[in-house]
Amino acid sequence: MPIIKSQKKRVLITAEEKARNSSVRSEVKTAIKKFETAVAEKRLDDAAELLKSAFSAIDEAKRKGVYHINTASRKKSRLAKMLDQAVAASKAE
């Protein structure tokens, strides 16, 4: 345990930040998982709506500083690509 007062404070603040960040990350993961499930079940109309909510969650995490801008962009790009491939596959059938 720290002895210096400022370090004691930093330990408390870090714990609060960690809890906040993990909560935001969890929300993003949940939104992504819902979208991926909809794509896997070929519910493309629902997937399009869930993609918007996933983008929103990712942008919120980026704004709060939980995700780096490049990480957020990469996640969004992969999700959009996944939906595009699913749509193309459904049209090919």
ROFI-68021 format. One record per atom (N, C-alpha, C, O, CB): residue number from 1; residue in three letters; x, y, z. Coordinates in pm, whole numbers, plus 50000, padded with zeros to 5 digits. Glycine has a CB too. Example, Ala and Ser with C-alpha at 12.3 -4.5 7.8 and 13.67 -1.06 7.14 Angstrom:
BEGIN
<1,ala,<51319,49431,50780>>
<1,ala,<51230,49550,50780>>
<1,ala,<51320,49670,50780>>
<1,ala,<51424,49668,50846>>
<1,ala,<51131,49553,50905>>
<2,ser,<51285,49775,50708>>
<2,ser,<51367,49894,50714>>
<2,ser,<51290,50003,50787>>
<2,ser,<51341,50114,50804>>
<2,ser,<51408,49940,50572>>
//
This chain:
BEGIN
<1,met,<50084,49881,50000>>
<1,met,<50000,50000,50000>>
<1,met,<50088,50125,50000>>
<1,met,<50196,50127,50060>>
<1,met,<49904,50000,50122>>
<2,pro,<50041,50228,49931>>
<2,pro,<50119,50352,49928>>
<2,pro,<50117,50422,50063>>
<2,pro,<50024,50408,50142>>
<2,pro,<50066,50446,49820>>
<3,ile,<50222,50496,50086>>
<3,ile,<50235,50572,50210>>
<3,ile,<50204,50719,50186>>
<3,ile,<50143,50785,50270>>
<3,ile,<50376,50556,50269>>
<4,ile,<50245,50769,50071>>
<4,ile,<50227,50910,50037>>
<4,ile,<50080,50938,50006>>
<4,ile,<50012,50859,49941>>
<4,ile,<50316,50950,49916>>
<5,lys,<50033,51052,50056>>
<5,lys,<49892,51088,50044>>
<5,lys,<49847,51095,49898>>
<5,lys,<49740,51046,49863>>
<5,lys,<49867,51220,50113>>
<6,ser,<49928,51156,49812>>
<6,ser,<49889,51170,49672>>
<6,ser,<49881,51035,49602>>
<6,ser,<49799,51015,49513>>
<6,ser,<49989,51260,49598>>
<7,gln,<49966,50943,49643>>
<7,gln,<49962,50810,49584>>
<7,gln,<49839,50732,49631>>
<7,gln,<49783,50653,49555>>
<7,gln,<50089,50734,49618>>
<8,lys,<49798,50753,49756>>
<8,lys,<49675,50691,49804>>
<8,lys,<49557,50738,49720>>
<8,lys,<49469,50659,49683>>
<8,lys,<49651,50724,49954>>
<9,lys,<49556,50868,49690>>
<9,lys,<49449,50924,49609>>
<9,lys,<49452,50865,49468>>
<9,lys,<49347,50834,49412>>
<9,lys,<49461,51078,49604>>
<10,arg,<49570,50851,49411>>
<10,arg,<49582,50795,49276>>
<10,arg,<49529,50652,49271>>
<10,arg,<49467,50613,49172>>
<10,arg,<49729,50799,49230>>
<11,val,<49552,50574,49376>>
<11,val,<49502,50438,49380>>
<11,val,<49349,50437,49374>>
<11,val,<49289,50357,49304>>
<11,val,<49551,50365,49507>>
<12,leu,<49287,50528,49449>>
<12,leu,<49140,50536,49449>>
<12,leu,<49087,50580,49313>>
<12,leu,<48991,50523,49262>>
<12,leu,<49092,50634,49557>>
<13,ile,<49151,50681,49256>>
<13,ile,<49107,50734,49126>>
<13,ile,<49124,50628,49017>>
<13,ile,<49037,50612,48931>>
<13,ile,<49185,50862,49089>>
<14,thr,<49234,50558,49021>>
<14,thr,<49258,50454,48921>>
<14,thr,<49153,50344,48930>>
<14,thr,<49108,50293,48827>>
<14,thr,<49399,50394,48939>>
<15,ala,<49113,50308,49050>>
<15,ala,<49010,50205,49068>>
<15,ala,<48877,50252,49009>>
<15,ala,<48806,50175,48946>>
<15,ala,<48994,50169,49217>>
<16,glu,<48843,50379,49031>>
<16,glu,<48719,50435,48975>>
<16,glu,<48725,50436,48823>>
<16,glu,<48628,50398,48757>>
<16,glu,<48695,50578,49028>>
<17,glu,<48838,50478,48767>>
<17,glu,<48853,50484,48622>>
<17,glu,<48844,50344,48561>>
<17,glu,<48784,50325,48455>>
<17,glu,<48987,50550,48584>>
<18,lys,<48905,50247,48628>>
<18,lys,<48903,50110,48578>>
<18,lys,<48760,50057,48574>>
<18,lys,<48721,49990,48478>>
<18,lys,<48992,50019,48664>>
<19,ala,<48683,50085,48678>>
<19,ala,<48544,50039,48682>>
<19,ala,<48462,50104,48572>>
<19,ala,<48382,50038,48507>>
<19,ala,<48482,50069,48820>>
<20,arg,<48483,50232,48550>>
<20,arg,<48410,50306,48447>>
<20,arg,<48446,50253,48308>>
<20,arg,<48359,50230,48224>>
<20,arg,<48440,50458,48457>>
<21,asn,<48577,50233,48285>>
<21,asn,<48622,50186,48155>>
<21,asn,<48572,50045,48126>>
<21,asn,<48532,50015,48013>>
<21,asn,<48774,50190,48148>>
<22,ser,<48575,49958,48225>>
<22,ser,<48530,49821,48202>>
<22,ser,<48380,49818,48175>>
<22,ser,<48333,49734,48098>>
<22,ser,<48563,49732,48324>>
<23,ser,<48305,49907,48236>>
<23,ser,<48162,49916,48210>>
<23,ser,<48135,49957,48066>>
<23,ser,<48049,49900,47999>>
<23,ser,<48096,50015,48308>>
<24,val,<48208,50057,48019>>
<24,val,<48191,50103,47881>>
<24,val,<48232,49995,47782>>
<24,val,<48164,49973,47683>>
<24,val,<48272,50231,47856>>
<25,arg,<48344,49928,47810>>
<25,arg,<48390,49820,47722>>
<25,arg,<48286,49708,47716>>
<25,arg,<48263,49649,47610>>
<25,arg,<48525,49764,47771>>
<26,ser,<48225,49679,47828>>
<26,ser,<48123,49574,47834>>
<26,ser,<48003,49611,47748>>
<26,ser,<47948,49526,47678>>
<26,ser,<48080,49550,47979>>
<27,glu,<47961,49737,47752>>
<27,glu,<47849,49782,47670>>
<27,glu,<47881,49767,47522>>
<27,glu,<47796,49725,47444>>
<27,glu,<47814,49928,47702>>
<28,val,<48003,49801,47485>>
<28,val,<48045,49789,47345>>
<28,val,<48044,49642,47303>>
<28,val,<47993,49607,47197>>
<28,val,<48185,49851,47323>>
<29,lys,<48100,49556,47387>>
<29,lys,<48105,49414,47354>>
<29,lys,<47965,49355,47340>>
<29,lys,<47941,49273,47253>>
<29,lys,<48184,49338,47461>>
<30,thr,<47873,49398,47427>>
<30,thr,<47736,49349,47420>>
<30,thr,<47670,49392,47291>>
<30,thr,<47602,49312,47226>>
<30,thr,<47656,49399,47539>>
<31,ala,<47689,49518,47252>>
<31,ala,<47631,49568,47128>>
<31,ala,<47686,49494,47007>>
<31,ala,<47612,49460,46915>>
<31,ala,<47657,49719,47113>>
<32,ile,<47816,49468,47008>>
<32,ile,<47879,49395,46897>>
<32,ile,<47828,49252,46892>>
<32,ile,<47801,49200,46784>>
<32,ile,<48033,49397,46911>>
<33,lys,<47815,49188,47007>>
<33,lys,<47769,49050,47013>>
<33,lys,<47625,49038,46960>>
<33,lys,<47593,48943,46890>>
<33,lys,<47778,48996,47157>>
<34,lys,<47539,49133,46994>>
<34,lys,<47401,49132,46944>>
<34,lys,<47401,49143,46792>>
<34,lys,<47326,49073,46723>>
<34,lys,<47319,49247,47007>>
<35,phe,<47485,49233,46740>>
<35,phe,<47494,49251,46595>>
<35,phe,<47543,49123,46528>>
<35,phe,<47485,49080,46428>>
<35,phe,<47587,49368,46560>>
<36,glu,<47649,49063,46581>>
<36,glu,<47704,48942,46521>>
<36,glu,<47604,48827,46524>>
<36,glu,<47598,48747,46431>>
<36,glu,<47832,48901,46594>>
<37,thr,<47526,48819,46630>>
<37,thr,<47424,48715,46640>>
<37,thr,<47317,48735,46533>>
<37,thr,<47273,48638,46470>>
<37,thr,<47360,48715,46779>>
<38,ala,<47276,48859,46512>>
<38,ala,<47175,48888,46411>>
<38,ala,<47226,48854,46271>>
<38,ala,<47152,48801,46189>>
<38,ala,<47133,49036,46417>>
<39,val,<47352,48883,46245>>
<39,val,<47411,48851,46114>>
<39,val,<47419,48699,46097>>
<39,val,<47389,48647,45989>>
<39,val,<47552,48915,46100>>
<40,ala,<47460,48629,46201>>
<40,ala,<47473,48483,46193>>
<40,ala,<47337,48417,46169>>
<40,ala,<47329,48314,46101>>
<40,ala,<47536,48429,46321>>
<41,glu,<47232,48476,46224>>
<41,glu,<47097,48420,46207>>
<41,glu,<47030,48473,46081>>
<41,glu,<46914,48442,46054>>
<41,glu,<47011,48452,46328>>
<42,lys,<47104,48554,46002>>
<42,lys,<47057,48609,45876>>
<42,lys,<46935,48701,45893>>
<42,lys,<46849,48707,45806>>
<42,lys,<47024,48498,45781>>
<43,arg,<46930,48770,46006>>
<43,arg,<46827,48873,46028>>
<43,arg,<46890,49007,45990>>
<43,arg,<46932,49083,46076>>
<43,arg,<46775,48874,46179>>
<44,leu,<46895,49034,45861>>
<44,leu,<46971,49149,45811>>
<44,leu,<46904,49283,45843>>
<44,leu,<46972,49383,45862>>
<44,leu,<46991,49136,45662>>
<45,asp,<46770,49285,45849>>
<45,asp,<46703,49409,45885>>
<45,asp,<46736,49448,46030>>
<45,asp,<46765,49564,46060>>
<45,asp,<46550,49396,45866>>
<46,asp,<46730,49348,46118>>
<46,asp,<46767,49373,46258>>
<46,asp,<46915,49408,46270>>
<46,asp,<46955,49492,46350>>
<46,asp,<46734,49251,46345>>
<47,ala,<46996,49342,46189>>
<47,ala,<47140,49364,46194>>
<47,ala,<47174,49508,46157>>
<47,ala,<47265,49568,46215>>
<47,ala,<47214,49267,46101>>
<48,ala,<47102,49564,46060>>
<48,ala,<47127,49702,46020>>
<48,ala,<47098,49798,46135>>
<48,ala,<47171,49895,46156>>
<48,ala,<47042,49739,45897>>
<49,glu,<46992,49771,46209>>
<49,glu,<46958,49856,46325>>
<49,glu,<47060,49835,46438>>
<49,glu,<47101,49931,46503>>
<49,glu,<46815,49824,46375>>
<50,leu,<47099,49711,46459>>
<50,leu,<47196,49682,46563>>
<50,leu,<47334,49737,46529>>
<50,leu,<47413,49768,46618>>
<50,leu,<47204,49532,46587>>
<51,leu,<47363,49749,46400>>
<51,leu,<47490,49809,46358>>
<51,leu,<47494,49956,46401>>
<51,leu,<47598,50006,46445>>
<51,leu,<47509,49797,46205>>
<52,lys,<47382,50024,46387>>
<52,lys,<47377,50164,46429>>
<52,lys,<47401,50177,46579>>
<52,lys,<47473,50266,46623>>
<52,lys,<47240,50227,46391>>
<53,ser,<47340,50089,46656>>
<53,ser,<47359,50097,46801>>
<53,ser,<47502,50059,46840>>
<53,ser,<47557,50114,46935>>
<53,ser,<47259,50005,46874>>
<54,ala,<47561,49965,46767>>
<54,ala,<47700,49928,46794>>
<54,ala,<47793,50044,46760>>
<54,ala,<47886,50074,46835>>
<54,ala,<47740,49801,46713>>
<55,phe,<47769,50110,46646>>
<55,phe,<47848,50228,46611>>
<55,phe,<47836,50335,46717>>
<55,phe,<47935,50400,46752>>
<55,phe,<47804,50283,46475>>
<56,ser,<47716,50354,46767>>
<56,ser,<47693,50454,46871>>
<56,ser,<47771,50421,46997>>
<56,ser,<47833,50509,47057>>
<56,ser,<47544,50465,46902>>
<57,ala,<47769,50295,47037>>
<57,ala,<47841,50253,47158>>
<57,ala,<47991,50270,47139>>
<57,ala,<48061,50313,47231>>
<57,ala,<47808,50107,47192>>
<58,ile,<48041,50236,47020>>
<58,ile,<48184,50250,46993>>
<58,ile,<48225,50397,46993>>
<58,ile,<48328,50433,47048>>
<58,ile,<48220,50185,46857>>
<59,asp,<48143,50482,46931>>
<59,asp,<48173,50625,46929>>
<59,asp,<48171,50686,47069>>
<59,asp,<48252,50773,47101>>
<59,asp,<48074,50699,46839>>
<60,glu,<48079,50638,47150>>
<60,glu,<48072,50687,47288>>
<60,glu,<48197,50647,47366>>
<60,glu,<48251,50727,47443>>
<60,glu,<47946,50633,47359>>
<61,ala,<48242,50524,47345>>
<61,ala,<48364,50478,47412>>
<61,ala,<48485,50559,47365>>
<61,ala,<48574,50591,47444>>
<61,ala,<48387,50327,47386>>
<62,lys,<48488,50590,47237>>
<62,lys,<48597,50671,47183>>
<62,lys,<48595,50812,47243>>
<62,lys,<48698,50867,47279>>
<62,lys,<48589,50679,47028>>
<63,arg,<48475,50868,47254>>
<63,arg,<48461,51003,47309>>
<63,arg,<48505,51009,47455>>
<63,arg,<48562,51108,47500>>
<63,arg,<48317,51050,47295>>
<64,lys,<48478,50902,47528>>
<64,lys,<48515,50897,47670>>
<64,lys,<48662,50863,47691>>
<64,lys,<48712,50870,47803>>
<64,lys,<48429,50796,47742>>
<65,gly,<48730,50827,47583>>
<65,gly,<48872,50796,47594>>
<65,gly,<48901,50653,47631>>
<65,gly,<49015,50619,47664>>
<65,gly,<48933,50885,47694>>
<66,val,<48800,50567,47625>>
<66,val,<48821,50426,47656>>
<66,val,<48891,50358,47540>>
<66,val,<48980,50276,47560>>
<66,val,<48687,50356,47687>>
<67,tyr,<48851,50393,47418>>
<67,tyr,<48913,50339,47297>>
<67,tyr,<48989,50448,47225>>
<67,tyr,<48946,50563,47220>>
<67,tyr,<48808,50277,47205>>
<68,his,<49103,50411,47167>>
<68,his,<49179,50500,47080>>
<68,his,<49099,50517,46951>>
<68,his,<49022,50429,46913>>
<68,his,<49323,50444,47052>>
<69,ile,<49119,50628,46885>>
<69,ile,<49042,50657,46764>>
<69,ile,<49063,50550,46657>>
<69,ile,<48969,50514,46586>>
<69,ile,<49081,50794,46708>>
<70,asn,<49184,50499,46644>>
<70,asn,<49211,50396,46544>>
<70,asn,<49144,50263,46581>>
<70,asn,<49098,50191,46493>>
<70,asn,<49361,50376,46527>>
<71,thr,<49139,50233,46707>>
<71,thr,<49072,50111,46752>>
<71,thr,<48923,50118,46721>>
<71,thr,<48864,50023,46672>>
<71,thr,<49095,50089,46904>>
<72,ala,<48864,50233,46750>>
<72,ala,<48722,50251,46722>>
<72,ala,<48694,50240,46573>>
<72,ala,<48598,50176,46532>>
<72,ala,<48674,50387,46776>>
<73,ser,<48779,50302,46493>>
<73,ser,<48761,50296,46348>>
<73,ser,<48774,50153,46296>>
<73,ser,<48698,50111,46209>>
<73,ser,<48863,50387,46278>>
<74,arg,<48870,50079,46349>>
<74,arg,<48890,49941,46307>>
<74,arg,<48769,49855,46341>>
<74,arg,<48724,49775,46259>>
<74,arg,<49016,49884,46372>>
<75,lys,<48716,49872,46461>>
<75,lys,<48600,49794,46502>>
<75,lys,<48480,49825,46413>>
<75,lys,<48409,49734,46369>>
<75,lys,<48565,49822,46650>>
<76,lys,<48457,49953,46387>>
<76,lys,<48345,49993,46303>>
<76,lys,<48361,49940,46161>>
<76,lys,<48264,49895,46100>>
<76,lys,<48331,50145,46301>>
<77,ser,<48481,49945,46109>>
<77,ser,<48507,49897,45975>>
<77,ser,<48480,49748,45963>>
<77,ser,<48420,49703,45866>>
<77,ser,<48651,49927,45935>>
<78,arg,<48523,49672,46060>>
<78,arg,<48503,49527,46057>>
<78,arg,<48355,49491,46065>>
<78,arg,<48311,49397,45998>>
<78,arg,<48579,49461,46172>>
<79,leu,<48280,49565,46146>>
<79,leu,<48137,49538,46157>>
<79,leu,<48065,49571,46026>>
<79,leu,<47980,49495,45981>>
<79,leu,<48076,49618,46272>>
<80,ala,<48099,49685,45966>>
<80,ala,<48037,49725,45840>>
<80,ala,<48070,49624,45731>>
<80,ala,<47983,49589,45650>>
<80,ala,<48083,49866,45798>>
<81,lys,<48192,49577,45728>>
<81,lys,<48234,49477,45630>>
<81,lys,<48157,49347,45649>>
<81,lys,<48117,49283,45552>>
<81,lys,<48386,49451,45640>>
<82,met,<48135,49309,45775>>
<82,met,<48061,49188,45805>>
<82,met,<47918,49196,45751>>
<82,met,<47867,49100,45694>>
<82,met,<48060,49162,45955>>
<83,leu,<47854,49311,45770>>
<83,leu,<47718,49329,45722>>
<83,leu,<47715,49328,45570>>
<83,leu,<47626,49266,45510>>
<83,leu,<47658,49459,45776>>
<84,asp,<47809,49396,45507>>
<84,asp,<47815,49400,45361>>
<84,asp,<47832,49259,45303>>
<84,asp,<47767,49225,45203>>
<84,asp,<47931,49490,45315>>
<85,gln,<47917,49178,45364>>
<85,gln,<47938,49042,45316>>
<85,gln,<47813,48957,45334>>
<85,gln,<47782,48874,45248>>
<85,gln,<48055,48978,45389>>
<86,ala,<47741,48978,45443>>
<86,ala,<47618,48902,45468>>
<86,ala,<47512,48940,45367>>
<86,ala,<47439,48854,45317>>
<86,ala,<47567,48926,45611>>
<87,val,<47502,49069,45336>>
<87,val,<47405,49115,45237>>
<87,val,<47439,49058,45100>>
<87,val,<47351,49012,45027>>
<87,val,<47400,49268,45232>>
<88,ala,<47566,49062,45064>>
<88,ala,<47609,49008,44935>>
<88,ala,<47583,48858,44926>>
<88,ala,<47544,48808,44821>>
<88,ala,<47758,49038,44912>>
<89,ala,<47604,48788,45034>>
<89,ala,<47581,48644,45036>>
<89,ala,<47432,48613,45022>>
<89,ala,<47395,48516,44955>>
<89,ala,<47637,48582,45166>>
<90,ser,<47348,48693,45084>>
<90,ser,<47204,48668,45076>>
<90,ser,<47151,48699,44937>>
<90,ser,<47058,48634,44891>>
<90,ser,<47129,48753,45181>>
<91,lys,<47210,48797,44868>>
<91,lys,<47169,48828,44731>>
<91,lys,<47217,48721,44634>>
<91,lys,<47152,48695,44533>>
<91,lys,<47223,48965,44688>>
<92,ala,<47329,48659,44664>>
<92,ala,<47385,48556,44576>>
<92,ala,<47301,48427,44581>>
<92,ala,<47302,48348,44486>>
<92,ala,<47531,48526,44616>>
<93,glu,<47231,48408,44689>>
<93,glu,<47151,48285,44705>>
<93,glu,<47024,48289,44628>>
<93,glu,<46946,48193,44631>>
<93,glu,<47119,48261,44849>>
//
